[in-house]
Amino acid sequence: MWLLGWREEVRNHSAVRSSLSQQLLQHIETQEFARPGERVGVAVSGGADSVALLLLLLELREKLGIVPSVAHFNHKLRGKTSDADEDFVAKLAAKHKLEFHSASADVGKKAKKERANLEDAARRARYDYFRSLVDSGVCNRIAVAHTADDQAETVLAHILRGTGLAGLGGIHPKAPPVFRPLLNLRRAELRAYLRHKKQSWREDATNRDTKRLRARIRKKLLPLLEKQFQPAIVEHLTTLAQLAREDEAFFGALLQKRMAAAALQSDGALRIPLSDLFAKAVKGGLHAESTEKNHFIAMSKRMARGLVERVKKQGGQLGANHVDALLELARSGRNGSSLFLPGGVEVRKEREALVFCGARKAKTSATRREFSYSVDLSRGAQDVKVPQLGCVFRLRVIDWPSKAEENNHREMVLDRERLRPPLVLRNWRPGDRLRPSGHQNAHKLKRLLNQKHISRWERDGWPVLTSGEVLVWARGFTVAADFAANEKTRSGIVIAEEEL
């Protein structure tokens, strides 16, 4: 009886190994992730997924003709535990007689200094290290262990935060020099594989911290969806991501063709005529007989995003509100007015064209008092630097108290729920009107500035905030009456100004 049970366990063990190995081999060959003779660095954190990826590639290295090694990045986020992870991975590499490459950085300190999101800072540091291994010739490619579960979590996170087609594409299988061969495999399959191999792994306690969105999706949302709505939700979300990437690739190719025909590059800047930015068709591209304006607004938005990506020199994500503000500048902005966007990009309107400049060129225009900055409060607070004025505006989200005695200063607080996108911090313009809290009627801002004896020189570049093109705040005044906090307010916005 014992012998029969032992034979059954061996058969199950072999089936697990054979099934996963065969799936992975076929997937790598079909997708051409790696070529024979290449040195492939396997990114191993010590977690189950990356350990399983390493062992599977070791099983397949002769069939694939690759030379694997181990790469580990220590983020120094969990003290001695992080060092123990690195030690575990180093011993695993030594056990299989593989080259071990490692680096470390105090990512927490770096993120705090840069006022960056911790997870984003960790990801950037990790992938910068992977690229350095390839750039130095140590490896040809890096294999990373994202799974189908990771893909599903990513797509859901993007949906919850608000996303478009590109965001629905989730994690890309190839992002040279990185490739991700496990996106079709489930996390549970990999753990079963490791248990059959009697291979241990390290658990990251931060993955269970449900204060983080990703952890809440993993521990609460996905199990709920699988149990009560759709058992195959992970498979469906990974399929959705694949379809979205295919569509995005098609539109991306069309976009490149259109930009090549319309955008002119000169001295590091890109210039595009407004007629081409909003054109309904271009030779060799889209053709349509419809005169509906909205039919081609999607391509105009893609053009705007593509042009920004081509000139930006640093990190920063372009949101939908930024694109809306950019197109509004194109439609109704005055000649010479400009907009500053994430990534150190300035977009300037020059007669019947838009000029896109990178970070270095944007500095040359900092002496002008014309400015327009998009504001995105979807993730909470935002600091808006205005070099033209030599200051930074800090927009903070606060929980507004309900007790009347605590509401004495509500005329200085905006009701967050009443604000509508796009939110834009810009210089005042002739014709701007404001009804400050406590006033019966709206007045031209020029008149209000005169009443405060603000000189013509001082009012040049006077900052205002607009919501859906309506003035809701101006420096030195109470907030617009229609947008001020009241007894029903639950979340408010306060604006503070500080020198740079």
C-alpha positions in Angstrom: 0.0 0.0 0.0 2.8 2.3 1.0 4.6 1.5 -2.3 1.5 2.3 -4.4 1.2 5.7 -2.6 4.9 6.4 -3.2 4.6 5.6 -6.9 1.5 7.8 -7.2 3.4 10.7 -5.6 6.3 10.2 -8.0 3.8 10.2 -11.0 2.2 13.5 -9.7 5.6 15.0 -9.2 6.7 14.1 -12.8 3.4 15.4 -14.2 3.8 18.8 -12.5 7.4 19.1 -13.7 6.6 18.0 -17.2 3.5 20.1 -17.6 5.0 23.4 -16.4 8.3 22.8 -18.2 6.6 22.0 -21.4 4.3 25.0 -21.2 7.2 27.3 -20.5 9.4 25.8 -23.2 6.7 26.2 -25.8 5.9 29.8 -24.7 9.5 30.9 -24.7 10.1 29.5 -28.2 6.8 30.9 -29.6 7.4 34.3 -28.2 11.2 34.2 -29.0 12.0 35.5 -25.5 15.6 34.1 -25.7 17.9 32.8 -28.3 20.4 29.9 -28.1 23.8 31.1 -26.8 22.4 34.0 -24.9 23.3 34.8 -21.3 20.0 35.2 -19.4 20.0 36.8 -16.0 17.1 35.5 -13.8 15.8 38.1 -11.4 15.4 36.3 -8.1 14.0 38.1 -5.1 13.8 34.9 -3.0 10.0 34.7 -3.3 8.2 31.6 -4.7 7.6 32.9 -8.2 11.2 34.0 -8.9 12.6 30.8 -7.3 10.3 28.7 -9.5 11.3 30.6 -12.6 15.0 29.9 -11.9 14.4 26.2 -11.4 12.2 25.9 -14.5 14.8 27.7 -16.6 17.5 25.4 -15.2 15.5 22.4 -16.4 15.1 23.9 -19.8 18.6 25.5 -20.3 19.9 22.7 -22.5 16.8 22.7 -24.8 16.8 26.5 -24.9 20.6 26.7 -25.3 20.9 29.5 -22.8 23.4 30.3 -20.1 21.5 31.4 -16.9 22.8 33.4 -14.0 21.1 35.0 -10.9 20.5 38.7 -10.4 19.3 40.1 -7.1 18.6 43.6 -6.0 18.4 44.4 -2.3 16.1 47.4 -1.7 17.1 47.7 2.0 13.5 48.2 3.0 13.1 45.5 5.6 16.4 45.7 7.5 18.0 42.3 8.4 15.1 40.5 6.5 16.2 42.1 3.2 19.8 41.0 3.9 18.5 37.5 4.7 16.7 37.4 1.4 19.9 38.3 -0.4 21.8 35.6 1.5 19.1 33.0 0.6 19.4 33.9 -3.1 23.2 33.8 -3.0 23.2 30.3 -1.5 20.6 29.2 -4.1 22.9 30.4 -6.9 25.9 28.7 -5.3 23.9 25.4 -4.9 23.3 25.4 -8.7 26.8 26.7 -9.5 25.5 29.8 -11.2 27.0 33.3 -11.3 25.5 35.6 -8.8 25.1 39.3 -9.5 23.8 41.6 -6.8 23.4 45.3 -5.9 21.7 47.3 -3.1 20.3 50.8 -2.4 18.5 52.5 0.4 15.3 52.9 -1.6 13.3 54.2 1.3 15.7 57.1 1.8 15.9 57.8 -1.9 12.1 57.9 -2.2 11.8 60.2 0.8 14.4 62.6 -0.7 12.7 62.7 -4.1 9.2 62.7 -2.5 8.4 59.7 -4.7 6.1 56.8 -4.2 8.0 54.0 -2.5 6.9 51.2 -4.8 7.7 53.3 -7.9 11.1 54.2 -6.5 11.8 50.6 -5.7 10.8 49.5 -9.2 12.9 52.1 -10.9 16.0 51.2 -8.9 15.5 47.5 -9.5 15.1 47.9 -13.3 17.9 50.4 -13.5 20.1 47.7 -12.1 18.8 45.1 -14.5 19.6 47.4 -17.4 23.1 48.1 -16.1 23.8 44.3 -16.2 22.8 44.2 -19.9 24.6 47.5 -20.7 27.8 46.1 -19.2 27.5 42.9 -21.2 27.1 40.7 -18.1 23.7 39.4 -19.5 21.9 39.7 -22.8 18.4 39.6 -21.3 16.8 39.5 -17.9 13.9 37.1 -17.0 11.4 38.4 -14.5 8.8 36.3 -12.7 5.5 38.1 -13.1 2.6 35.6 -13.2 -1.0 35.6 -14.4 -2.1 36.6 -10.9 0.3 39.7 -11.1 -1.2 40.6 -14.4 -4.8 40.4 -13.1 -3.9 42.5 -10.1 -2.2 45.1 -12.3 -5.2 45.4 -14.6 -7.6 45.7 -11.7 -5.4 48.3 -10.0 -5.3 50.4 -13.3 -9.1 50.1 -13.6 -9.6 51.3 -10.0 -7.3 54.2 -10.4 -8.7 55.1 -13.8 -7.1 54.1 -17.1 -7.3 53.9 -20.8 -6.4 51.2 -23.4 -2.7 51.3 -22.6 -3.4 50.7 -18.9 -5.6 47.8 -19.6 -2.6 46.2 -21.3 -1.1 45.7 -17.9 2.3 44.1 -17.7 4.0 43.6 -21.0 5.6 40.2 -21.7 8.6 42.0 -23.4 10.1 45.3 -22.2 13.7 45.0 -23.4 16.0 44.0 -21.9 13.4 42.3 -19.6 11.1 39.5 -20.6 8.4 37.8 -18.5 7.8 34.2 -19.4 5.4 33.3 -16.6 2.5 35.6 -17.4 0.4 32.6 -18.5 1.0 30.6 -15.3 -0.8 30.9 -12.0 0.9 31.6 -8.7 -0.6 28.4 -7.2 0.9 26.3 -9.9 4.4 27.6 -9.2 4.0 26.9 -5.5 2.8 23.4 -6.1 5.9 22.9 -8.4 8.2 24.1 -5.6 6.6 21.9 -3.0 7.1 18.9 -5.3 10.7 19.9 -5.7 11.0 20.3 -1.9 12.4 23.8 -2.6 11.9 26.5 0.0 11.4 30.2 -0.7 11.2 33.5 1.2 7.9 35.2 2.1 7.8 39.0 1.9 5.6 40.2 4.8 4.8 43.5 3.0 2.8 41.5 0.5 0.3 40.9 3.2 0.0 44.6 4.2 -3.5 45.4 3.2 -2.9 49.2 3.6 -1.4 48.9 0.1 -3.8 48.7 -2.9 -2.0 45.8 -4.5 -2.2 43.7 -1.3 -6.0 44.5 -0.9 -6.6 43.4 -4.5 -4.6 40.2 -3.9 -6.1 39.3 -0.5 -9.6 40.6 -0.8 -10.9 41.7 -4.2 -9.6 38.9 -6.4 -10.7 36.1 -4.0 -14.2 37.7 -3.8 -14.5 38.0 -7.6 -13.4 34.3 -8.1 -15.7 33.0 -5.4 -18.9 35.0 -6.0 -18.7 36.3 -9.6 -16.3 34.5 -12.0 -14.0 31.6 -11.1 -12.0 32.3 -14.3 -11.5 36.0 -13.5 -7.7 35.8 -13.6 -7.7 34.1 -17.0 -10.3 36.7 -18.4 -8.2 39.6 -17.1 -5.0 38.3 -18.7 -6.9 37.8 -22.0 -8.2 41.3 -21.7 -4.7 42.6 -21.2 -3.4 40.7 -24.2 -6.2 42.1 -26.5 -5.7 45.6 -25.2 -1.9 45.4 -26.0 -2.7 44.2 -29.5 -5.0 47.1 -30.1 -2.6 49.5 -28.5 0.2 48.3 -30.8 -2.0 48.9 -33.8 -2.9 52.4 -32.8 0.7 53.0 -31.7 1.9 52.1 -35.2 -0.7 54.4 -36.7 0.3 57.2 -34.3 4.0 56.9 -35.3 3.0 57.2 -38.9 0.9 60.2 -38.3 3.5 62.0 -36.1 6.2 61.3 -38.7 4.1 63.1 -41.3 2.9 66.0 -39.1 5.6 66.8 -36.5 8.7 68.7 -37.4 11.8 68.4 -35.2 14.2 71.3 -34.7 16.9 71.9 -32.1 15.5 69.2 -29.8 11.9 70.6 -29.9 8.9 69.2 -31.8 6.5 71.5 -33.7 3.1 70.5 -34.9 0.5 72.7 -36.7 -2.8 72.8 -35.0 -4.5 71.7 -38.2 -2.5 68.5 -38.1 -3.1 67.9 -34.4 -6.8 68.1 -34.9 -6.9 66.8 -38.5 -9.4 64.0 -39.3 -7.2 62.2 -41.7 -3.7 62.2 -43.0 -2.3 60.6 -46.2 -1.7 56.9 -45.7 -3.5 57.0 -42.3 -7.1 57.3 -41.3 -9.8 58.1 -43.9 -13.4 58.9 -43.0 -16.4 60.7 -44.5 -17.9 61.5 -41.2 -17.8 65.1 -40.0 -18.4 64.3 -36.3 -15.6 66.0 -34.3 -15.5 63.4 -31.6 -14.7 60.6 -34.0 -11.1 61.7 -34.2 -10.5 63.2 -30.8 -9.0 59.9 -29.7 -6.2 60.3 -32.2 -5.6 63.9 -31.2 -5.2 62.8 -27.6 -2.8 60.0 -28.7 -0.8 62.6 -30.8 -0.5 64.8 -27.7 0.7 61.9 -25.5 3.1 60.7 -28.2 4.7 64.1 -28.7 5.2 64.6 -24.9 6.8 61.1 -24.7 9.2 62.0 -27.5 10.6 65.1 -25.8 10.5 64.3 -22.1 13.8 63.7 -20.4 12.7 62.5 -16.9 10.1 60.5 -15.1 6.5 61.6 -14.8 3.2 60.2 -15.9 0.8 62.0 -18.1 -2.8 61.8 -16.9 -6.1 62.4 -18.8 -6.4 65.8 -17.1 -3.0 66.8 -18.5 -4.0 65.8 -22.0 -7.3 67.7 -21.7 -5.4 70.8 -20.6 -3.0 70.4 -23.5 -5.8 70.3 -26.1 -7.5 73.2 -24.4 -4.3 75.2 -24.8 -4.3 74.3 -28.5 -7.9 75.3 -29.0 -8.2 78.5 -27.0 -4.8 79.4 -25.5 -3.4 82.8 -26.3 -0.3 83.1 -28.5 2.8 82.7 -26.3 1.0 80.9 -23.5 2.5 77.7 -22.2 1.7 74.6 -20.2 4.1 72.6 -18.1 3.6 68.8 -17.9 5.1 65.9 -15.9 8.5 64.7 -17.2 9.8 68.3 -17.4 7.9 69.1 -20.7 6.8 72.5 -21.7 4.1 72.9 -24.4 4.0 76.4 -25.9 1.4 77.8 -28.3 3.0 79.8 -31.1 0.4 81.2 -33.5 -1.2 78.2 -35.3 1.1 75.6 -33.9 2.2 73.9 -30.6 5.9 73.5 -29.7 6.9 70.7 -27.4 10.2 71.2 -25.5 12.2 68.9 -23.2 13.2 69.8 -19.6 16.4 71.6 -20.6 14.7 73.9 -23.0 11.7 74.5 -20.7 14.1 76.3 -18.3 14.8 79.0 -20.9 11.2 80.1 -20.8 11.0 80.3 -17.0 11.4 84.1 -17.0 8.0 84.5 -18.7 5.0 85.2 -16.5 2.6 83.2 -18.7 2.0 79.7 -17.3 -0.5 77.0 -17.0 -0.1 73.8 -15.0 -2.5 70.8 -14.8 -3.5 69.7 -11.3 -4.4 66.1 -10.5 -5.9 65.5 -7.1 -7.1 62.0 -7.8 -4.3 60.6 -5.6 -4.5 63.3 -3.0 -2.2 66.2 -2.4 -0.1 67.8 -5.1 2.7 70.4 -5.2 2.8 72.7 -8.2 6.1 74.5 -8.8 5.8 77.7 -10.7 9.3 78.9 -11.6 7.9 82.0 -13.3 6.8 83.2 -9.9 9.6 81.6 -7.9 7.2 79.7 -5.7 5.4 76.4 -5.1 1.7 76.0 -4.5 0.8 73.1 -2.1 -2.7 71.8 -2.6 -3.7 69.6 0.3 -6.7 67.4 0.8 -8.2 67.6 4.3 -11.1 66.0 6.1 -13.5 68.8 6.7 -15.0 68.9 10.3 -18.7 69.0 10.8 -18.8 71.1 14.0 -19.8 74.6 13.3 -17.3 76.1 15.6 -14.5 74.5 13.6 -15.7 75.9 10.3 -14.7 79.5 10.9 -12.3 79.5 8.0 -14.3 77.7 5.5 -14.2 80.6 3.1 -10.5 79.6 2.5 -11.4 76.0 1.8 -12.6 74.5 -1.5 -15.2 71.8 -1.4 -13.5 68.9 -3.2 -16.7 67.3 -4.4 -17.7 70.5 -6.3 -14.5 70.7 -8.3 -14.6 69.4 -11.9 -11.7 68.5 -14.3 -9.7 69.8 -15.8 -8.1 71.6 -12.8 -5.6 74.2 -14.0 -3.3 76.5 -12.0 -2.5 79.4 -14.4 -1.8 83.1 -14.6 -4.9 85.4 -14.6 -6.2 86.6 -18.0 -8.2 89.6 -19.0 -11.9 88.8 -18.7 -11.4 86.4 -15.7 -14.3 86.8 -13.2 -14.6 85.7 -9.6 -17.2 85.9 -6.9 -15.2 85.5 -3.6 -17.0 84.1 -0.6 -18.9 86.9 1.1 -19.6 88.8 -2.1 -23.0 89.1 -3.7 -21.9 89.3 -7.3 -19.1 88.2 -9.5 -16.5 90.8 -10.6 -13.7 91.0 -13.1 -10.5 89.9 -11.4 -8.8 93.0 -12.7 -11.3 95.2 -10.7 -10.7 93.1 -7.6 -7.0 93.5 -8.0 -7.4 97.2 -8.4 -9.4 97.4 -5.2 -6.5 95.7 -3.4 -4.1 98.2 -4.9 -2.2 95.5 -6.7 0.1 97.2 -9.2 0.1 96.4 -12.9 3.6 94.9 -12.5 2.6 92.8 -9.4 -0.5 91.4 -11.1 1.5 90.1 -14.0 1.4 86.3 -13.6 -1.1 86.5 -10.7 -2.0 82.9 -9.9 -5.5 81.5 -10.2 -7.1 78.0 -10.1 -9.8 77.0 -12.5 -12.2 74.1 -12.4 -13.7 73.2 -15.7 -12.5 76.6 -16.9 -14.4 78.4 -14.0 -12.3 80.5 -11.6 -12.5 78.9 -8.1 -9.5 80.6 -6.4 -7.2 83.5 -6.8 -4.2 84.5 -4.7 -5.2 86.9 -1.9 -8.9 86.3 -2.1 -11.4 83.9 -0.4 -12.4 81.0 -2.6 -15.3 81.3 -5.1 -18.6 81.3 -3.2 -20.1 78.5 -5.3 -17.1 76.2 -4.4 -16.5 77.1 -0.8 -16.8 74.5 2.0 -20.1 74.4 3.9 -21.9 72.3 6.5 -22.3 69.4 3.9 -18.6 69.3 3.0 -16.7 66.2 3.9 -13.4 66.7 2.0 -11.8 70.0 1.4 -8.8 71.5 -0.6 -6.5 74.1 1.0 -3.9 76.0 -1.0 -0.7 77.3 0.5 2.1 79.2 -1.3 5.8 78.9 -0.4 9.0 80.3 -2.0 11.1 77.9 -4.0 
